[in-house]
Amino acid sequence: MRSVQPHVLIIEDEPSQREVLSYNLQSEGFRTSEAGDGEEALVMVSEETPDVIVLDWMLPSVSGIEICRRLKTRAETRQVPIIMLSARSEETDLVRGLETGADDYVTKPYSVSELMARVRTQLRRSRPASVGQMLTFEDITLDAETHRVHRAEDLLKLGPTEFRLLATFMEKPGRVWSREQLLDRVWGRDIYVDTRTVDVHVGRLRKILTKNGGADPVRTVRGSGYALG
């Protein structure tokens, strides 16, 4: 089954550091994008919300601390994990970074393997299905490792797209996803499909989830999109 790769945004002004981080993250199976300064980073986040952000403290135009503060005050990006990179090793700097909203703080020079492990740790929060975790919502259980879905005692047969769609909903119950966001998350940004395709697959998912008599857990939000619960 084709899987849409977790997206890591690297915000770092040193090209050599960006290259090393991007290479290693891609080797671990992540999709990466890069920004060399704060203004560019904010534009990129507004265009596509990443799953994890690796953010350097010292940046031109807008500092890493300010980027972190802005993203953590916005409802649409508040839950995106941010790993702050900094040559500042004083405890007061660590505290300031975390108080601004950073989810983790790594001091330069750092071990690349340690940073990769920290990215995976943060992904367990933002996209648990991408690292094989089991998800539950009411009487629905999704095993991301075995690709099995149960509702109560019934094993449900989902196609690959319906499985990814349900995993996206179950990772963030209650969140309203627009059709465009679902296209990016479930199909991938490099795949062109019409937004009406989302409606078709949501319809298929609903039919599978309710085939044995359970209530429909997928909610249509008029003018916005879909949500679970």
C-alpha positions, 0 to 999 in steps of 0.5 A: 500500500502506498503511504504518504510520507510524514512531512518534516520542515527544516528551517535552518539558514546554513545550507550544509546543515539543511543538506545533512538534515534533509538527507538523513530524514529522507533516508529515514523515510520522511518527506522534507522541505527547507526554508533558509530564513524566517519569512520564507518559513512562515510562508511555507507553513501557511501553504502546507502544515508540516507534521514536524518542524526542525527549527534553528534558533538563529535565523535572519529576518525572523528569529526561531524563537519568534517563529515558534511563538507565532506558530504556537499562537495560531490555532491551525499550527498550535499542535505541530511539534517543534524541535528547536536547534541552538548553539545556546547551551545555557539552562536559561536558553533551554527554559526560554525555548520551551516556554515559547512553545518548543516541544523539544530542544537540541543543542549544537553540535548534535548527534544526527541519530539522536535528532532522528529519534527525537523526530520520530518521538514527536511524530508519535504525537502528530501522526501516530499512524505513520509510526505504526501505532494503534488508534482507537475512537469509540468502538473503532480500532485501527492497527497501523502496523498490520493495517487491520480495522475493527469496529466492535468485534467486526473486521472491516475490509478497507481499501488503501485510500479508505484506510489512510483516510480513516487513519487521518481522521482517527489521529485527530478526532473532532478536527475539521479537515478541508477537502484540500487538506485531505488531498494533501494528507491522504493522496499526497501533494504530488498527486493531482486528483479532483476534490470531489474524489474526497467525497467519493472516498468518504462515502465509501468509508462511511458505507464500510463503517456502518455496514454492520449497523453502527452509527456513522462517525464521520461528520460533514461540516457544511462549507468546510469539510469532514471530521470524525465525531 
